[in-house]
Amino acid sequence: MTEARPVRPGPRRTLSEQVILDAALALLAELGADRVTIRGIAARAGIAPNAVYTYFPDKAAVLHGLAEQLLGRVHDKQAADSALPWRDRVHTVARDLRNELLAHPGSVHLLLGNSLDGQNARAIGAAMLVILADAGLAPDAAARAAHLFNVYLLGSVALETTDQVRATDQFLWGLDRLLDGLVPCAVTPRDHPGSG
């Protein structure tokens, strides 16, 4: 009978995931998403690189966690009053997302390079679908409109960060033209079979 070897415990968790994410956010602002590395995160947090893996399995997981944290800040603000007109609610979501992305240099490229499938990303997406449904869009049109909203928002912010010009009026003008174009897509009673 062989004697069982004692199991060696893994590294102790002496920090928190938040410390790792804060270090990653600082690097993101300085270097951009492409140049954030596990070594850089570890150096910024004051730990050995392998200690990062105690909290996250790989760099992709860190970046995904960072994207979720940024989107969580927006989601936490989204107590949009369903009594407000749908357009006002879209403006609120757009403004909050834009402000968060502009406040954290490199974050727009982080979102562009990440799958937005986390809890906060899904919650914001679901909120947008409700708003667009309230505008009268059928489910398929609402899903397409939400995608168009994301493309416009991320593309506009990416251009703004490249030009180093904060063109709020241009952003809102473009958003309103996009929303104007969605109104004809709204389902009206005459669109339903057997009506009218």
Secondary structure by P-SEA (a helix, b strand, c coil): ccccccccccccccccaaaaaaaaaaaaaccccccccaaaaaaaacccaaaaaaccccaaaaaaaaaaaaaaaaaaaccccccccaaaaaaaaaaaaaaaaaaccaaaaaaaacccccaaaaaaaaaaaaaaaaacccaaaaaaaaaaaaaaaaaaaaaaaaacccaaaaaaaaaaaaaaaacccccccccccccc
